[in-house]
Amino acid sequence: MTDSNLTNYSRRTLLATLGTGFLTGCLRTGADTAPTQTTSTAAQSETATATDVATATKTPEPPVSLSREWNAFFEPTGAPFVDGKTIYSGSRKGVRAIVADDGTERWRTEQELISLRGTLDNDALYYTSFLEPGLYRANAGTGAVEATADVGPAGGRPVVTSDYVVVGTDHNSGGDTTNEIVGLSKRDFSRIWSVSETDTSYGGGIAFDGRAIVGFGTPNQSRIEARNPATGVVEWAVDGYLTAPLQQYDGSLYAPVASAGVDLLKIAPADGTVVWRHTLEQLNDSMYVYTAAPTFDGDRAYFASYSQVHAIDLATGETVWKTTTDRPIKATPAIVGDYVWVVPTALPDEERNRELYGFDIETGEKVIQTRFAASTHNALSLGDTLAVVMENQVAAFSPEANT
């Protein structure tokens, strides 16, 4: 499985949409949620009292409003990521670097249909594409594409170490398909080594503890491997079908995998020991499992799987809280303020999803539900600001407490 993934409101009320679905002002969270009404017989009669009418029309107020800071209009593709003060996103017109403070465009590449699967390394952005040639290196300051490597359709984030780049292919076809994983010189993209893999596909990787940690497999032949980036030699392997990008945090590796269920693994990078395995969902024949990479805050990981959101203790792998939503989720949560923000995906009978959920970070209670005019894809943390990635824009909001 690859790791490709892919309005504003007035301060008190929802304004009319303009053209592309853009709304201006401050988003009143929960504005599109159906009000909970208490209707008495007296309230329905001609003799209803003022108290009855007030009770019948009162709508519970959410704990925060989202005040719009800026919008950047384009068509994001893939899974944008944040590094420091920059948002990197794929688009129909190449990779874009967006200034996180104000939404202005820093640069864009002159390419078509890049669904970003990228890794930032010092002053360079390395990214892959299903389109030829497959691997690119762009200057992180200017966006100029400085090198390419013809590796074929690449299926995930490249691994970038001090001297090497490791990447794999995903021809995305069934039956005895031959893919490969390749080690390249970081300096000039010359090929150092390659390994053929039958009926498997590269799911992305990460540089960690001097190794290239990669996910390469299918549900029937799956594993996470630590390879020497200079030689391609496997140093350790863990069974598991990688369902979302590998993450590192506080000296450990975290891998969302599917096997008999959907699990989150904590792995020691030195030898591949599985420190703990937290089962999130049990698979069944009729259930397609959506998964997402975890996000971290303090001593917890927050993870979305199918229709659930989980908070997990990082030391033990035990559940702190979990909550079930009415929609599947395949996007990584964002932590902003005292809330875990999650964008769900559309139900099978829906054309698109336009929702944003906010969960209390301590209890898991869903306290905010907001609907936008445009389809929503991802939520990103910009420090104290929340960015929502939509079909036609990225919009940034500041949470404001309702008192």
C-alpha positions, 0 to 999 in steps of 0.5 A: 500500500502506498502512502498517497492520500489525498470557507470560512465563516462569519464570527457568529453565523455561516455566510453565503458561499461565493463561487468555489465555496469560499466563505469569509470571516470566522467559523462558528464551529457547529453552525451546520449541526442540527440544533437540539430542540425541546418542544413543549405542547405550550410552545406549539400553541398560541399561548406559548410563554417566552420561556417556552419559546427560548427553550425550544430554539436554543442551540448548544454553543460549542466550546470554541470558534475558529477565526479565519487567518488566511486562505491559499487557493489551489487544488491540493493533492496527496498528504501535505506536511508541515516543516517549521514555517512551511507547508509542502503540498502537491497540486495539479500544477506541481509541488507548492511551498506555502508560508504557514504564517500568512498562506502566501506561496513561496514557490511552486514547481512546474509539474503536472499532477504531483501527489506529494510523497516527500521527505525534507532533508536540510536544503532539499525536498526529495519526493516521488511520483507515479509519473516518470521519472519517479524520483525528484530533488528540489531546492527547498528555498526556491523550488527549482528541480535540481535532479531526477532519477528514472526509477519507475513509478514510486510508491511512497516517501523516499528515505534520505540518509547522509549519503544515500537515497532509498526508494521503491516502485509500485507498478500497481498491478496484480499477479507476479508483478516485479517491483524493486527497491533501489539505493542511490547516491545522494550526490548524483542519484547514480544507482548503487544497488537494487533488489527485485521483489515479486508481487510486492510494492514499496509503501514508503520509508524513513531514515532512522538510526543510520538505517533505511526503514522501509515498508514493502509488501502486500497483505499476503507478503508483507514486512517492515525492513531495516536495510543498510542504505549503502548495501541494501542488506536487510538487518532486521524485519518485522511482519506487517502490511504498512498502511500509512507512513512510518513515524519516529518520535522520542527515539522509537519507531511507530508503524501502523500495520494490518495483519489479523487486525489493524495495529499500531506497533512501537518498534525499537530501531536498533534490532526491530524488537516490537516493544508493544502492539496495540490492536485498533480494529479487528478485520472482517471480510466486509470491512475496508479499513481506513488507517492513518499515521499517528500524531504525537503530543507529550506521552501520547499518540493519537491515531485514527482507524476506520471509524475510531479515534484513539489516544494511546499511552506511549510507554505502555501501548494502553488505551487512554481513551477511544471514541467511535464516529459516524464516519470512516477516517483515513487522515492523520489527526492534528493537535491544536489547543486542547483538541484533537482535530480529525477530518473524516472521509465520505460515506459510501453513498456520499459524493464528498465529505465536508466535515471537521471534528474536534475531540477533547484531548483529555477525554476523547469527547467529540465537542466540535463538529463543523461543516465546510462548503468545500470537501475536506481532506486533511487537518494540519497543526501550525502551532497555535493555528489549525490548517484545514486542507480542502479540495480547492484551498488550504485555510488556516484558523485560530481557535477562540474560546467561547465564553 
